């Protein structure tokens, strides 16, 4: 009798846990889960001598410059954007943001502050 009750309780707990997982997955796939964070710059284009166009791997994430630090030898940038997993906006595309520098980029290196990587700058 005690074993039967214990087995029934375990089955009920297992079914409830499975139900929670199914509901969480369904919610994620239909509504999506979004988060705002720094994302690496995937491409940098020099549109003008003092204007950069930066590309991040988000889609409709309203990118914003989180850090712009200009030094004699380097320019550091960081971009914050929103990424969505699941839901109608879950397919990543590319967002761009334009950055106006205080001085021409010239021979200065462009560094992504999120990754620490030096970025190759393409001529626009």
Biopython code that builds the backbone (N, CA, C, O; Angstrom):
import numpy as np
from Bio.PDB.StructureBuilder import StructureBuilder

atoms = [
    (1, "UNK", "N", (0.826, -1.195, 0.000)),
    (1, "UNK", "CA", (0.000, 0.000, 0.000)),
    (1, "UNK", "C", (0.870, 1.259, 0.000)),
    (1, "UNK", "O", (0.619, 2.204, -0.747)),
    (2, "UNK", "N", (1.902, 1.251, 0.856)),
    (2, "UNK", "CA", (2.796, 2.400, 0.952)),
    (2, "UNK", "C", (3.567, 2.598, -0.360)),
    (2, "UNK", "O", (3.765, 3.728, -0.806)),
    (3, "UNK", "N", (4.001, 1.482, -0.973)),
    (3, "UNK", "CA", (4.729, 1.542, -2.246)),
    (3, "UNK", "C", (3.852, 2.122, -3.346)),
    (3, "UNK", "O", (4.319, 2.918, -4.160)),
    (4, "UNK", "N", (2.599, 1.733, -3.373)),
    (4, "UNK", "CA", (1.678, 2.214, -4.401)),
    (4, "UNK", "C", (1.469, 3.712, -4.277)),
    (4, "UNK", "O", (1.464, 4.418, -5.285)),
    (5, "UNK", "N", (1.297, 4.203, -3.076)),
    (5, "UNK", "CA", (1.109, 5.639, -2.849)),
    (5, "UNK", "C", (2.353, 6.409, -3.265)),
    (5, "UNK", "O", (2.261, 7.484, -3.859)),
    (6, "UNK", "N", (3.507, 5.855, -2.950)),
    (6, "UNK", "CA", (4.767, 6.510, -3.309)),
    (6, "UNK", "C", (4.936, 6.574, -4.824)),
    (6, "UNK", "O", (5.356, 7.601, -5.358)),
    (7, "UNK", "N", (4.612, 5.486, -5.518)),
    (7, "UNK", "CA", (4.701, 5.460, -6.970)),
    (7, "UNK", "C", (3.743, 6.475, -7.584)),
    (7, "UNK", "O", (4.099, 7.171, -8.535)),
    (8, "UNK", "N", (2.533, 6.563, -7.044)),
    (8, "UNK", "CA", (1.555, 7.510, -7.562)),
    (8, "UNK", "C", (2.047, 8.940, -7.371)),
    (8, "UNK", "O", (1.887, 9.771, -8.266)),
    (9, "UNK", "N", (2.640, 9.239, -6.224)),
    (9, "UNK", "CA", (3.173, 10.577, -5.956)),
    (9, "UNK", "C", (4.301, 10.907, -6.923)),
    (9, "UNK", "O", (4.365, 12.019, -7.448)),
    (10, "UNK", "N", (5.183, 9.957, -7.160)),
    (10, "UNK", "CA", (6.283, 10.173, -8.107)),
    (10, "UNK", "C", (5.747, 10.427, -9.511)),
    (10, "UNK", "O", (6.250, 11.306, -10.211)),
    (11, "UNK", "N", (4.745, 9.679, -9.930)),
    (11, "UNK", "CA", (4.152, 9.890, -11.250)),
    (11, "UNK", "C", (3.510, 11.271, -11.347)),
    (11, "UNK", "O", (3.637, 11.941, -12.372)),
    (12, "UNK", "N", (2.832, 11.694, -10.306)),
    (12, "UNK", "CA", (2.194, 13.013, -10.314)),
    (12, "UNK", "C", (3.249, 14.106, -10.417)),
    (12, "UNK", "O", (3.085, 15.057, -11.181)),
    (13, "UNK", "N", (4.322, 13.980, -9.661)),
    (13, "UNK", "CA", (5.413, 14.962, -9.710)),
    (13, "UNK", "C", (6.038, 14.974, -11.103)),
    (13, "UNK", "O", (6.313, 16.043, -11.648)),
    (14, "UNK", "N", (6.263, 13.794, -11.683)),
    (14, "UNK", "CA", (6.866, 13.711, -13.014)),
    (14, "UNK", "C", (5.963, 14.352, -14.065)),
    (14, "UNK", "O", (6.448, 15.071, -14.940)),
    (15, "UNK", "N", (4.679, 14.106, -13.990)),
    (15, "UNK", "CA", (3.740, 14.687, -14.955)),
    (15, "UNK", "C", (3.678, 16.202, -14.801)),
    (15, "UNK", "O", (3.635, 16.918, -15.801)),
    (16, "UNK", "N", (3.672, 16.701, -13.575)),
    (16, "UNK", "CA", (3.661, 18.145, -13.339)),
    (16, "UNK", "C", (4.930, 18.803, -13.875)),
    (16, "UNK", "O", (4.861, 19.860, -14.501)),
    (17, "UNK", "N", (6.081, 18.193, -13.636)),
    (17, "UNK", "CA", (7.335, 18.733, -14.169)),
    (17, "UNK", "C", (7.326, 18.760, -15.693)),
    (17, "UNK", "O", (7.764, 19.736, -16.301)),
    (18, "UNK", "N", (6.830, 17.698, -16.306)),
    (18, "UNK", "CA", (6.743, 17.643, -17.756)),
    (18, "UNK", "C", (5.806, 18.729, -18.275)),
    (18, "UNK", "O", (6.096, 19.365, -19.289)),
    (19, "UNK", "N", (4.706, 18.942, -17.602)),
    (19, "UNK", "CA", (3.760, 19.977, -17.991)),
    (19, "UNK", "C", (4.395, 21.366, -17.916)),
    (19, "UNK", "O", (4.180, 22.185, -18.809)),
    (20, "UNK", "N", (5.164, 21.641, -16.877)),
    (20, "UNK", "CA", (5.857, 22.922, -16.737)),
    (20, "UNK", "C", (6.840, 23.121, -17.891)),
    (20, "UNK", "O", (6.911, 24.208, -18.465)),
    (21, "UNK", "N", (7.591, 22.088, -18.229)),
    (21, "UNK", "CA", (8.553, 22.178, -19.332)),
    (21, "UNK", "C", (7.831, 22.440, -20.657)),
    (21, "UNK", "O", (8.269, 23.282, -21.441)),
    (22, "UNK", "N", (6.743, 21.737, -20.910)),
    (22, "UNK", "CA", (5.992, 21.919, -22.156)),
    (22, "UNK", "C", (5.449, 23.342, -22.252)),
    (22, "UNK", "O", (5.531, 23.958, -23.314)),
    (23, "UNK", "N", (4.900, 23.871, -21.165)),
    (23, "UNK", "CA", (4.371, 25.236, -21.164)),
    (23, "UNK", "C", (5.499, 26.243, -21.396)),
    (23, "UNK", "O", (5.320, 27.197, -22.153)),
    (24, "UNK", "N", (6.657, 26.050, -20.760)),
    (24, "UNK", "CA", (7.789, 26.969, -20.932)),
    (24, "UNK", "C", (8.291, 26.964, -22.373)),
    (24, "UNK", "O", (8.579, 28.029, -22.920)),
    (25, "UNK", "N", (8.398, 25.819, -22.986)),
    (25, "UNK", "CA", (8.854, 25.719, -24.370)),
    (25, "UNK", "C", (7.834, 26.363, -25.306)),
    (25, "UNK", "O", (8.210, 27.100, -26.217)),
    (26, "UNK", "N", (6.561, 26.092, -25.091)),
    (26, "UNK", "CA", (5.510, 26.679, -25.932)),
    (26, "UNK", "C", (5.518, 28.198, -25.825)),
    (26, "UNK", "O", (5.367, 28.892, -26.831)),
    (27, "UNK", "N", (5.692, 28.717, -24.621)),
    (27, "UNK", "CA", (5.739, 30.166, -24.421)),
    (27, "UNK", "C", (6.922, 30.770, -25.160)),
    (27, "UNK", "O", (6.785, 31.791, -25.833)),
    (28, "UNK", "N", (8.086, 30.137, -25.034)),
    (28, "UNK", "CA", (9.290, 30.642, -25.689)),
    (28, "UNK", "C", (9.136, 30.649, -27.207)),
    (28, "UNK", "O", (9.533, 31.610, -27.866)),
    (29, "UNK", "N", (8.571, 29.598, -27.756)),
    (29, "UNK", "CA", (8.434, 29.510, -29.207)),
    (29, "UNK", "C", (7.382, 30.465, -29.759)),
    (29, "UNK", "O", (7.515, 30.936, -30.888)),
    (30, "UNK", "N", (6.342, 30.759, -28.988)),
    (30, "UNK", "CA", (5.280, 31.630, -29.502)),
    (30, "UNK", "C", (5.484, 33.092, -29.137)),
    (30, "UNK", "O", (5.180, 33.970, -29.944)),
    (31, "UNK", "N", (5.984, 33.374, -27.956)),
    (31, "UNK", "CA", (6.136, 34.751, -27.494)),
    (31, "UNK", "C", (7.561, 35.265, -27.622)),
    (31, "UNK", "O", (7.780, 36.461, -27.815)),
    (32, "UNK", "N", (8.520, 34.370, -27.514)),
    (32, "UNK", "CA", (9.921, 34.758, -27.588)),
    (32, "UNK", "C", (10.451, 35.245, -26.251)),
    (32, "UNK", "O", (9.699, 35.647, -25.363)),
    (33, "UNK", "N", (11.743, 35.195, -26.140)),
    (33, "UNK", "CA", (12.435, 35.689, -24.954)),
    (33, "UNK", "C", (13.489, 36.685, -25.439)),
    (33, "UNK", "O", (14.331, 36.346, -26.269)),
    (34, "UNK", "N", (13.442, 37.898, -24.927)),
    (34, "UNK", "CA", (14.365, 38.948, -25.359)),
    (34, "UNK", "C", (15.274, 39.368, -24.226)),
    (34, "UNK", "O", (14.903, 39.312, -23.054)),
    (35, "UNK", "N", (16.467, 39.787, -24.593)),
    (35, "UNK", "CA", (17.383, 40.355, -23.609)),
    (35, "UNK", "C", (18.218, 41.434, -24.275)),
    (35, "UNK", "O", (18.520, 41.359, -25.466)),
    (36, "UNK", "N", (18.584, 42.429, -23.498)),
    (36, "UNK", "CA", (19.407, 43.542, -23.987)),
    (36, "UNK", "C", (20.782, 43.406, -23.355)),
    (36, "UNK", "O", (20.912, 43.241, -22.142)),
    (37, "UNK", "N", (21.798, 43.476, -24.190)),
    (37, "UNK", "CA", (23.161, 43.272, -23.712)),
    (37, "UNK", "C", (24.119, 43.835, -24.760)),
    (37, "UNK", "O", (23.704, 44.277, -25.831)),
    (38, "UNK", "N", (25.397, 43.809, -24.428)),
    (38, "UNK", "CA", (26.418, 44.158, -25.412)),
    (38, "UNK", "C", (26.568, 42.996, -26.383)),
    (38, "UNK", "O", (26.566, 41.829, -25.990)),
    (39, "UNK", "N", (26.701, 43.344, -27.669)),
    (39, "UNK", "CA", (26.929, 42.340, -28.699)),
    (39, "UNK", "C", (28.155, 42.719, -29.492)),
    (39, "UNK", "O", (28.404, 43.905, -29.708)),
    (40, "UNK", "N", (28.937, 41.732, -29.937)),
    (40, "UNK", "CA", (30.136, 42.027, -30.722)),
    (40, "UNK", "C", (29.804, 42.724, -32.032)),
    (40, "UNK", "O", (28.766, 42.472, -32.644)),
    (41, "UNK", "N", (30.689, 43.591, -32.443)),
    (41, "UNK", "CA", (30.580, 44.231, -33.749)),
    (41, "UNK", "C", (31.092, 43.219, -34.768)),
    (41, "UNK", "O", (32.207, 42.713, -34.639)),
    (42, "UNK", "N", (30.270, 42.920, -35.790)),
    (42, "UNK", "CA", (30.671, 41.927, -36.786)),
    (42, "UNK", "C", (31.299, 42.555, -38.018)),
    (42, "UNK", "O", (31.969, 41.879, -38.799)),
    (43, "UNK", "N", (31.077, 43.861, -38.186)),
    (43, "UNK", "CA", (31.623, 44.543, -39.364)),
    (43, "UNK", "C", (31.703, 46.035, -39.063)),
    (43, "UNK", "O", (30.846, 46.578, -38.366)),
    (44, "UNK", "N", (32.731, 46.696, -39.587)),
    (44, "UNK", "CA", (32.894, 48.146, -39.426)),
    (44, "UNK", "C", (33.214, 48.755, -40.786)),
    (44, "UNK", "O", (34.104, 48.299, -41.503)),
    (45, "UNK", "N", (32.463, 49.795, -41.114)),
    (45, "UNK", "CA", (32.635, 50.454, -42.417)),
    (45, "UNK", "C", (32.896, 51.932, -42.161)),
    (45, "UNK", "O", (32.164, 52.578, -41.411)),
    (46, "UNK", "N", (33.941, 52.465, -42.789)),
    (46, "UNK", "CA", (34.257, 53.880, -42.668)),
    (46, "UNK", "C", (33.456, 54.623, -43.740)),
    (46, "UNK", "O", (33.853, 54.666, -44.904)),
    (47, "UNK", "N", (32.325, 55.204, -43.334)),
    (47, "UNK", "CA", (31.426, 55.882, -44.271)),
    (47, "UNK", "C", (31.994, 57.222, -44.709)),
    (47, "UNK", "O", (31.823, 57.642, -45.853)),
    (48, "UNK", "N", (32.669, 57.881, -43.787)),
    (48, "UNK", "CA", (33.317, 59.171, -44.025)),
    (48, "UNK", "C", (34.564, 59.138, -43.145)),
    (48, "UNK", "O", (34.702, 58.222, -42.335)),
    (49, "UNK", "N", (35.456, 60.082, -43.270)),
    (49, "UNK", "CA", (36.708, 60.015, -42.495)),
    (49, "UNK", "C", (36.475, 60.020, -40.984)),
    (49, "UNK", "O", (37.321, 59.553, -40.222)),
    (50, "UNK", "N", (35.325, 60.548, -40.551)),
    (50, "UNK", "CA", (35.031, 60.575, -39.111)),
    (50, "UNK", "C", (33.687, 59.925, -38.772)),
    (50, "UNK", "O", (33.106, 60.199, -37.722)),
    (51, "UNK", "N", (33.197, 59.057, -39.673)),
    (51, "UNK", "CA", (31.916, 58.389, -39.446)),
    (51, "UNK", "C", (32.052, 56.899, -39.718)),
    (51, "UNK", "O", (32.479, 56.487, -40.796)),
    (52, "UNK", "N", (31.686, 56.103, -38.731)),
    (52, "UNK", "CA", (31.714, 54.646, -38.854)),
    (52, "UNK", "C", (30.294, 54.105, -38.878)),
    (52, "UNK", "O", (29.411, 54.624, -38.195)),
    (53, "UNK", "N", (30.082, 53.066, -39.662)),
    (53, "UNK", "CA", (28.848, 52.294, -39.601)),
    (53, "UNK", "C", (29.226, 50.941, -39.025)),
    (53, "UNK", "O", (30.040, 50.215, -39.596)),
    (54, "UNK", "N", (28.629, 50.610, -37.893)),
    (54, "UNK", "CA", (28.925, 49.350, -37.216)),
    (54, "UNK", "C", (27.758, 48.386, -37.403)),
    (54, "UNK", "O", (26.596, 48.792, -37.384)),
    (55, "UNK", "N", (28.078, 47.106, -37.583)),
    (55, "UNK", "CA", (27.077, 46.070, -37.798)),
    (55, "UNK", "C", (27.122, 45.097, -36.632)),
    (55, "UNK", "O", (28.195, 44.643, -36.235)),
    (56, "UNK", "N", (25.941, 44.775, -36.079)),
    (56, "UNK", "CA", (25.838, 43.767, -35.012)),
    (56, "UNK", "C", (24.833, 42.706, -35.431)),
    (56, "UNK", "O", (23.932, 42.972, -36.227)),
    (57, "UNK", "N", (24.992, 41.503, -34.891)),
    (57, "UNK", "CA", (24.172, 40.360, -35.268)),
    (57, "UNK", "C", (22.884, 40.295, -34.432)),
    (57, "UNK", "O", (22.649, 39.334, -33.700)),
    (58, "UNK", "N", (22.058, 41.347, -34.562)),
    (58, "UNK", "CA", (20.730, 41.349, -33.956)),
    (58, "UNK", "C", (19.763, 41.812, -35.030)),
    (58, "UNK", "O", (20.181, 42.317, -36.073)),
    (59, "UNK", "N", (18.475, 41.644, -34.782)),
    (59, "UNK", "CA", (17.470, 41.977, -35.794)),
    (59, "UNK", "C", (16.410, 42.881, -35.183)),
    (59, "UNK", "O", (15.614, 42.435, -34.357)),
    (60, "UNK", "N", (16.394, 44.142, -35.581)),
    (60, "UNK", "CA", (15.422, 45.074, -35.024)),
    (60, "UNK", "C", (15.630, 45.308, -33.543)),
    (60, "UNK", "O", (14.681, 45.566, -32.802)),
    (61, "UNK", "N", (16.896, 45.215, -33.112)),
    (61, "UNK", "CA", (17.220, 45.295, -31.686)),
    (61, "UNK", "C", (17.515, 46.685, -31.167)),
    (61, "UNK", "O", (17.952, 46.839, -30.027)),
    (62, "UNK", "N", (17.283, 47.704, -31.986)),
    (62, "UNK", "CA", (17.530, 49.089, -31.592)),
    (62, "UNK", "C", (18.916, 49.264, -30.977)),
    (62, "UNK", "O", (19.033, 49.616, -29.804)),
    (63, "UNK", "N", (19.970, 49.021, -31.765)),
    (63, "UNK", "CA", (21.326, 49.134, -31.223)),
    (63, "UNK", "C", (21.643, 50.562, -30.789)),
    (63, "UNK", "O", (21.148, 51.536, -31.356)),
    (64, "UNK", "N", (22.480, 50.646, -29.773)),
    (64, "UNK", "CA", (22.917, 51.941, -29.245)),
    (64, "UNK", "C", (24.396, 51.825, -28.886)),
    (64, "UNK", "O", (24.879, 50.751, -28.529)),
    (65, "UNK", "N", (25.097, 52.938, -28.983)),
    (65, "UNK", "CA", (26.507, 52.959, -28.590)),
    (65, "UNK", "C", (26.578, 52.989, -27.072)),
    (65, "UNK", "O", (26.081, 53.912, -26.427)),
    (66, "UNK", "N", (27.203, 51.964, -26.520)),
    (66, "UNK", "CA", (27.353, 51.851, -25.074)),
    (66, "UNK", "C", (28.673, 52.460, -24.611)),
    (66, "UNK", "O", (28.787, 52.936, -23.481)),
    (67, "UNK", "N", (29.671, 52.439, -25.499)),
    (67, "UNK", "CA", (30.990, 52.983, -25.178)),
    (67, "UNK", "C", (31.627, 53.509, -26.449)),
    (67, "UNK", "O", (31.642, 52.834, -27.478)),
    (68, "UNK", "N", (32.147, 54.707, -26.367)),
    (68, "UNK", "CA", (32.962, 55.281, -27.447)),
    (68, "UNK", "C", (34.105, 56.023, -26.774)),
    (68, "UNK", "O", (33.921, 57.093, -26.194)),
    (69, "UNK", "N", (35.289, 55.429, -26.865)),
    (69, "UNK", "CA", (36.465, 56.011, -26.222)),
    (69, "UNK", "C", (37.528, 56.241, -27.292)),
    (69, "UNK", "O", (38.079, 55.294, -27.853)),
    (70, "UNK", "N", (37.804, 57.505, -27.563)),
    (70, "UNK", "CA", (38.795, 57.855, -28.584)),
    (70, "UNK", "C", (40.116, 58.211, -27.914)),
    (70, "UNK", "O", (40.162, 59.060, -27.024)),
    (71, "UNK", "N", (41.178, 57.564, -28.345)),
    (71, "UNK", "CA", (42.538, 57.828, -27.866)),
    (71, "UNK", "C", (43.403, 58.164, -29.072)),
    (71, "UNK", "O", (42.948, 58.119, -30.214)),
    (72, "UNK", "N", (44.647, 58.499, -28.799)),
    (72, "UNK", "CA", (45.571, 58.846, -29.890)),
    (72, "UNK", "C", (45.795, 57.697, -30.867)),
    (72, "UNK", "O", (45.887, 57.915, -32.075)),
    (73, "UNK", "N", (45.884, 56.462, -30.341)),
    (73, "UNK", "CA", (46.210, 55.320, -31.192)),
    (73, "UNK", "C", (45.046, 54.365, -31.431)),
    (73, "UNK", "O", (45.096, 53.555, -32.357)),
    (74, "UNK", "N", (43.993, 54.446, -30.607)),
    (74, "UNK", "CA", (42.869, 53.520, -30.756)),
    (74, "UNK", "C", (41.534, 54.224, -30.549)),
    (74, "UNK", "O", (41.440, 55.272, -29.909)),
    (75, "UNK", "N", (40.514, 53.605, -31.114)),
    (75, "UNK", "CA", (39.124, 53.992, -30.844)),
    (75, "UNK", "C", (38.437, 52.719, -30.359)),
    (75, "UNK", "O", (38.416, 51.709, -31.061)),
    (76, "UNK", "N", (37.879, 52.777, -29.162)),
    (76, "UNK", "CA", (37.151, 51.639, -28.605)),
    (76, "UNK", "C", (35.657, 51.894, -28.722)),
    (76, "UNK", "O", (35.180, 52.991, -28.433)),
    (77, "UNK", "N", (34.918, 50.866, -29.152)),
    (77, "UNK", "CA", (33.469, 50.977, -29.250)),
    (77, "UNK", "C", (32.823, 49.737, -28.638)),
    (77, "UNK", "O", (33.395, 48.647, -28.647)),
    (78, "UNK", "N", (31.621, 49.932, -28.108)),
    (78, "UNK", "CA", (30.792, 48.815, -27.647)),
    (78, "UNK", "C", (29.352, 49.152, -28.011)),
    (78, "UNK", "O", (28.903, 50.288, -27.858)),
    (79, "UNK", "N", (28.640, 48.138, -28.498)),
    (79, "UNK", "CA", (27.257, 48.321, -28.929)),
    (79, "UNK", "C", (26.342, 47.455, -28.074)),
    (79, "UNK", "O", (26.597, 46.269, -27.865)),
    (80, "UNK", "N", (25.262, 48.080, -27.579)),
    (80, "UNK", "CA", (24.222, 47.365, -26.848)),
    (80, "UNK", "C", (23.021, 47.230, -27.772)),
    (80, "UNK", "O", (22.655, 48.176, -28.469)),
    (81, "UNK", "N", (22.408, 46.048, -27.774)),
    (81, "UNK", "CA", (21.241, 45.818, -28.607)),
    (81, "UNK", "C", (20.355, 44.773, -27.939)),
    (81, "UNK", "O", (20.703, 44.224, -26.893)),
    (82, "UNK", "N", (19.219, 44.508, -28.550)),
    (82, "UNK", "CA", (18.282, 43.513, -28.024)),
    (82, "UNK", "C", (18.228, 42.338, -28.979)),
    (82, "UNK", "O", (18.122, 42.518, -30.193)),
    (83, "UNK", "N", (18.302, 41.139, -28.433)),
    (83, "UNK", "CA", (18.177, 39.923, -29.232)),
    (83, "UNK", "C", (16.962, 39.160, -28.723)),
    (83, "UNK", "O", (16.708, 39.099, -27.520)),
    (84, "UNK", "N", (16.216, 38.580, -29.658)),
    (84, "UNK", "CA", (15.039, 37.790, -29.318)),
    (84, "UNK", "C", (15.225, 36.369, -29.803)),
    (84, "UNK", "O", (15.594, 36.136, -30.954)),
    (85, "UNK", "N", (14.966, 35.422, -28.916)),
    (85, "UNK", "CA", (14.980, 34.004, -29.264)),
    (85, "UNK", "C", (13.538, 33.526, -29.273)),
    (85, "UNK", "O", (12.823, 33.675, -28.282)),
    (86, "UNK", "N", (13.111, 32.954, -30.388)),
    (86, "UNK", "CA", (11.731, 32.480, -30.496)),
    (86, "UNK", "C", (10.797, 33.618, -30.841)),
    (86, "UNK", "O", (11.238, 34.751, -31.034)),
    (87, "UNK", "N", (9.521, 33.330, -30.921)),
    (87, "UNK", "CA", (8.532, 34.340, -31.249)),
    (87, "UNK", "C", (8.694, 34.828, -32.670)),
    (87, "UNK", "O", (9.462, 34.253, -33.442)),
    (88, "UNK", "N", (7.982, 35.878, -33.025)),
    (88, "UNK", "CA", (8.003, 36.368, -34.399)),
    (88, "UNK", "C", (9.297, 37.080, -34.754)),
    (88, "UNK", "O", (9.636, 37.165, -35.934)),
    (89, "UNK", "N", (10.040, 37.599, -33.766)),
    (89, "UNK", "CA", (11.279, 38.321, -34.053)),
    (89, "UNK", "C", (12.504, 37.494, -33.801)),
    (89, "UNK", "O", (13.583, 38.056, -33.611)),
    (90, "UNK", "N", (12.394, 36.198, -33.790)),
    (90, "UNK", "CA", (13.492, 35.344, -33.384)),
    (90, "UNK", "C", (14.543, 35.060, -34.427)),
    (90, "UNK", "O", (15.574, 34.472, -34.100)),
    (91, "UNK", "N", (14.329, 35.451, -35.676)),
    (91, "UNK", "CA", (15.313, 35.163, -36.713)),
    (91, "UNK", "C", (16.287, 36.339, -36.774)),
    (91, "UNK", "O", (15.912, 37.467, -37.094)),
    (92, "UNK", "N", (17.534, 36.045, -36.461)),
    (92, "UNK", "CA", (18.541, 37.114, -36.471)),
    (92, "UNK", "C", (18.845, 37.577, -37.886)),
    (92, "UNK", "O", (18.939, 36.778, -38.817)),
    (93, "UNK", "N", (18.994, 38.874, -38.020)),
    (93, "UNK", "CA", (19.476, 39.485, -39.257)),
    (93, "UNK", "C", (20.587, 40.434, -38.817)),
    (93, "UNK", "O", (21.333, 40.101, -37.895)),
    (94, "UNK", "N", (20.720, 41.568, -39.424)),
    (94, "UNK", "CA", (21.788, 42.479, -39.034)),
    (94, "UNK", "C", (21.235, 43.869, -38.737)),
    (94, "UNK", "O", (20.402, 44.387, -39.480)),
    (95, "UNK", "N", (21.703, 44.461, -37.654)),
    (95, "UNK", "CA", (21.387, 45.852, -37.332)),
    (95, "UNK", "C", (22.639, 46.684, -37.563)),
    (95, "UNK", "O", (23.759, 46.197, -37.409)),
    (96, "UNK", "N", (22.441, 47.937, -37.933)),
    (96, "UNK", "CA", (23.565, 48.857, -38.089)),
    (96, "UNK", "C", (23.347, 50.091, -37.237)),
    (96, "UNK", "O", (22.218, 50.464, -36.920)),
    (97, "UNK", "N", (24.447, 50.708, -36.879)),
    (97, "UNK", "CA", (24.399, 51.976, -36.148)),
    (97, "UNK", "C", (25.558, 52.835, -36.632)),
    (97, "UNK", "O", (26.668, 52.353, -36.856)),
    (98, "UNK", "N", (25.272, 54.101, -36.784)),
    (98, "UNK", "CA", (26.293, 55.043, -37.254)),
    (98, "UNK", "C", (26.934, 55.724, -36.042)),
    (98, "UNK", "O", (26.255, 56.090, -35.082)),
    (99, "UNK", "N", (28.257, 55.882, -36.113)),
    (99, "UNK", "CA", (29.016, 56.501, -35.021)),
    (99, "UNK", "C", (29.778, 57.694, -35.576)),
    (99, "UNK", "O", (30.541, 57.572, -36.534)),
    (100, "UNK", "N", (29.562, 58.836, -34.966)),
    (100, "UNK", "CA", (30.281, 60.052, -35.350)),
    (100, "UNK", "C", (31.485, 60.199, -34.420)),
    (100, "UNK", "O", (31.326, 60.336, -33.207)),
    (101, "UNK", "N", (32.685, 60.170, -34.992)),
    (101, "UNK", "CA", (33.906, 60.328, -34.204)),
    (101, "UNK", "C", (34.211, 61.810, -34.014)),
    (101, "UNK", "O", (33.764, 62.645, -34.801)),
    (102, "UNK", "N", (34.969, 62.136, -32.975)),
    (102, "UNK", "CA", (35.367, 63.525, -32.736)),
    (102, "UNK", "C", (36.452, 63.972, -33.700)),
    (102, "UNK", "O", (36.597, 65.161, -33.985)),
    (103, "UNK", "N", (37.215, 62.998, -34.201)),
    (103, "UNK", "CA", (38.299, 63.281, -35.143)),
    (103, "UNK", "C", (38.326, 62.146, -36.159)),
    (103, "UNK", "O", (37.826, 61.059, -35.871)),
    (104, "UNK", "N", (38.897, 62.371, -37.342)),
    (104, "UNK", "CA", (38.984, 61.294, -38.331)),
    (104, "UNK", "C", (39.664, 60.052, -37.749)),
    (104, "UNK", "O", (40.564, 60.155, -36.915)),
    (105, "UNK", "N", (39.220, 58.882, -38.202)),
    (105, "UNK", "CA", (39.812, 57.631, -37.717)),
    (105, "UNK", "C", (41.290, 57.564, -38.077)),
    (105, "UNK", "O", (42.112, 57.138, -37.266)),
    (106, "UNK", "N", (41.625, 57.982, -39.289)),
    (106, "UNK", "CA", (43.023, 57.996, -39.709)),
    (106, "UNK", "C", (43.691, 56.641, -39.543)),
    (106, "UNK", "O", (43.155, 55.620, -39.975)),
    (107, "UNK", "N", (44.880, 56.633, -38.907)),
    (107, "UNK", "CA", (45.647, 55.404, -38.719)),
    (107, "UNK", "C", (45.321, 54.712, -37.399)),
    (107, "UNK", "O", (45.941, 53.705, -37.059)),
    (108, "UNK", "N", (44.351, 55.247, -36.651)),
    (108, "UNK", "CA", (44.004, 54.637, -35.361)),
    (108, "UNK", "C", (43.347, 53.271, -35.572)),
    (108, "UNK", "O", (42.653, 53.047, -36.564)),
    (109, "UNK", "N", (43.581, 52.366, -34.621)),
    (109, "UNK", "CA", (42.957, 51.046, -34.644)),
    (109, "UNK", "C", (41.573, 51.143, -34.029)),
    (109, "UNK", "O", (41.355, 51.906, -33.088)),
    (110, "UNK", "N", (40.630, 50.361, -34.569)),
    (110, "UNK", "CA", (39.285, 50.272, -34.014)),
    (110, "UNK", "C", (39.186, 48.976, -33.233)),
    (110, "UNK", "O", (39.461, 47.900, -33.764)),
    (111, "UNK", "N", (38.789, 49.082, -31.955)),
    (111, "UNK", "CA", (38.727, 47.917, -31.078)),
    (111, "UNK", "C", (37.304, 47.743, -30.558)),
    (111, "UNK", "O", (36.682, 48.694, -30.085)),
    (112, "UNK", "N", (36.805, 46.524, -30.653)),
    (112, "UNK", "CA", (35.503, 46.187, -30.085)),
    (112, "UNK", "C", (35.712, 45.950, -28.589)),
    (112, "UNK", "O", (36.351, 44.972, -28.200)),
    (113, "UNK", "N", (35.180, 46.835, -27.754)),
    (113, "UNK", "CA", (35.378, 46.736, -26.302)),
    (113, "UNK", "C", (34.693, 45.508, -25.716)),
    (113, "UNK", "O", (35.065, 45.058, -24.632)),
    (114, "UNK", "N", (33.696, 44.955, -26.413)),
    (114, "UNK", "CA", (32.998, 43.774, -25.919)),
    (114, "UNK", "C", (33.890, 42.540, -25.986)),
    (114, "UNK", "O", (33.907, 41.731, -25.058)),
    (115, "UNK", "N", (34.623, 42.398, -27.073)),
    (115, "UNK", "CA", (35.468, 41.204, -27.260)),
    (115, "UNK", "C", (36.941, 41.489, -27.039)),
    (115, "UNK", "O", (37.718, 40.578, -26.754)),
    (116, "UNK", "N", (37.330, 42.755, -27.170)),
    (116, "UNK", "CA", (38.750, 43.106, -27.097)),
    (116, "UNK", "C", (39.461, 42.936, -28.427)),
    (116, "UNK", "O", (40.667, 43.166, -28.525)),
    (117, "UNK", "N", (38.712, 42.530, -29.460)),
    (117, "UNK", "CA", (39.305, 42.301, -30.781)),
    (117, "UNK", "C", (39.471, 43.599, -31.562)),
    (117, "UNK", "O", (38.645, 44.507, -31.480)),
    (118, "UNK", "N", (40.563, 43.661, -32.324)),
    (118, "UNK", "CA", (40.748, 44.750, -33.257)),
    (118, "UNK", "C", (39.892, 44.454, -34.496)),
    (118, "UNK", "O", (39.889, 43.338, -35.016)),
    (119, "UNK", "N", (39.176, 45.474, -34.948)),
    (119, "UNK", "CA", (38.272, 45.308, -36.077)),
    (119, "UNK", "C", (38.907, 45.806, -37.363)),
    (119, "UNK", "O", (39.538, 46.863, -37.388)),
    (120, "UNK", "N", (38.736, 45.036, -38.433)),
    (120, "UNK", "CA", (39.137, 45.507, -39.764)),
    (120, "UNK", "C", (38.085, 46.523, -40.208)),
    (120, "UNK", "O", (36.886, 46.271, -40.097)),
    (121, "UNK", "N", (38.531, 47.646, -40.699)),
    (121, "UNK", "CA", (37.614, 48.697, -41.125)),
    (121, "UNK", "C", (37.604, 48.731, -42.646)),
    (121, "UNK", "O", (38.635, 48.921, -43.292)),
    (122, "UNK", "N", (36.413, 48.543, -43.197)),
    (122, "UNK", "CA", (36.242, 48.579, -44.648)),
    (122, "UNK", "C", (35.967, 50.016, -45.101)),
    (122, "UNK", "O", (35.343, 50.804, -44.390)),
    (123, "UNK", "N", (36.443, 50.326, -46.284)),
    (123, "UNK", "CA", (36.137, 51.632, -46.869)),
    (123, "UNK", "C", (34.695, 51.612, -47.366)),
    (123, "UNK", "O", (34.242, 50.629, -47.953)),
    (124, "UNK", "N", (33.984, 52.710, -47.123)),
    (124, "UNK", "CA", (32.578, 52.752, -47.538)),
    (124, "UNK", "C", (32.474, 53.491, -48.783)),
    (124, "UNK", "O", (31.376, 53.651, -49.317)),
]
sb = StructureBuilder()
sb.init_structure("model")
sb.init_model(0)
sb.init_chain("A")
sb.init_seg("    ")
for serial, (resi, resn, name, xyz) in enumerate(atoms, 1):
    if name == "N":
        sb.init_residue(resn, " ", resi, " ")
    sb.init_atom(name, np.array(xyz, "f"), 0.0, 1.0, " ", f" {name:<3s}", serial, name[0])
structure = sb.get_structure()
